[in-house]
Amino acid sequence: MTINDLSKLIERREEGRAKQDQAILSEVRAHLLELLSKYPDNAEINYQTGIAHDNSGMGRQAIPFYVRALELGLSAADLERCLMGLGSTYRYLGEYEKAVETLRRGVKEFPKNRAIQVFLAMALYNSQNYKESVELLVTNLMETTSDEKLHYFKRGILAYNEDLDETAE
């Protein structure tokens, strides 16, 4: 395996992910680990190795690869996906504080990525920040929905969303 094989491995990983084929994912993980042994300071190889582990249901093993990739520096598109992958993995593993921290960074650096915002909302919920979680979900819903009834009540929903605890006296 050489660094020139990386794009083929990425395609193969995507195929394995789409088919949920553990044999393909296992093969890709092995090749990526081999490649990583030759290029341990390559951010993209670390990142792709993290994804391959994550796609295989091996989130705990994916974390060090994601973290190392972030330390080494990633391009914008890879950084965006790496922050989402790492943050969602932390959340899934119950490491809510790390999840919130990672996903907040993702939202700050990629404010238009709604998937990161939704993962952040879930992590906020898990860390018992219910109000902020619901506010983030409602905002995303109202900014993306095409539902006519929601649009009819949009102004009111967003106004109430400003302070979910407010009631009439």
N, C-alpha and C positions, 0 to 999 in steps of 0.2 A: 504494500500500500504506500502510495505517495500522496503528497498534499494535492496533487492534480486529480485524485480520485474523490475528493471531498464532495464535489457537486453530484457525482453519481450516487454517493452514499446518502446524500440529502434526499434525492429523488426516491431512492429505495426505501428510506425511512418513511417518507410521506406515503408511499405505496403501502407499507406495512401498517401504518397508522390508519389509513383509509379502510383497509381490509380487516383491521384488528387482528393481523396475522403475527402471532408471537414468534414464529420461526423466522420470519423476515426481520422483525425487530431485534431478535437475538443475534442474528447474523450481522446486522448493521452495528449493533453495540460492540460486538467483538472487533469488527474492522475499525471502528472509531477509537476504541481503546488502544488498538495497535498503532494507529496513526498518532494518537495522543502521546504514546510512549516515545515517539520520534520527535514530536513538536509540542512539548508540555507547556510552552509559553504562548501558544497560538490561541487567541481569544475565541475565534470562530469554532475551532475544533473542540474546545472545552464546552462552549455553548451547545453545539450540536450533540455532543456526548450527553449533556444534561437533558436535552430534549428526548434523545433516544431512550434514556432511562425512564424519564417521565412518561413517555408514550407506552412504555412497557409495564406501567404500574409500579415502578421502582422510584417513587418520589424522594424518599429519604436518601437514596444513593445519588439522585440527580442534583441535590442541593450543592454539594461541594463543587461540582462542575459549573453550575450557574454562577456561584459566588466567584470562582476563579475567573470566569469569563468577564464578569463585571469589573473585577480588579484589573484585568489586562486591557479592558476598553473594547467596546463593540461599536459597529456602525449604528446609525439611528434606527433602522428597521430591526436589526438584531437586538439592539438594546431594548426597544419597545417590547418585543416578544419575550425577551429574557426576564425583564422585570415582571411581566404578567405571569410567566411560567413559574418563576421563583416565588412570587407573592401568592399565587393560587396554591402552590405546593405547600408553602408554610401554613396556609389556612387549612388545607385538607389534613395536615398532620397535627393541627391543634396549636401551632405556634403563632397565635393570633397577633401578638405584639409585633413580631417580625413581619408578619403578613401585612399588617396595616402600614408599617414603616416602608416596606418595599413598594406596596401599591400606591401609597401617597406620593412616593418619588415618581412612579410611573404616571400618575395623574398630572403631577407638576410638569414633567418633561413632555408628556403626550396628552394634552388636555382634550383633544378631540377623540381619543380612543375610549369609546363607551364600554367596551369589554373590560378594560382595566377599572373603570368607574364602578361597574357592577360587581366585579370581584372585590373591590374595596368595600362596597356596601355590605357584601356578605361577611367580610372580615370584621367590619365595624359591628355588625350584628353579633357575630361570635364573641367579640370583646365587650359586649353589653353596651355599646354606644348606639342604642336603638334609634334615638331621635335623628342623629346624623345619617344613620343607615337608611332610614325611611325617606328622609329629605333627598338624599342622593338618588335613590331609586325612583321617587316620584318625579324629580327633575328630569331624569333620563327618560322616563316614560312620556312625560308631557312634551319633551323636545323631539321625540321620535315617532309618536303615534300618529296614525291616520284615522283613528276612530272618531267618528263625527260627534258622538255623545261626550267623549272626553274633551274634544275641542270646544264644544258648547260651554263646558264648565271650566275651561282652562284657566281663566283669570282667577276664579274663586279657588280652584285647587292649588294654584301656585301661591296665592295669598295665604291660604291656610298652611301651606307647606313652610312658609316663612317662620311660623311659630306653631308647631303641632300641638303644643300644650295650652294654647290660648283658648279661653272660653268666654262666653258672654256673662256679665255679672248680674 
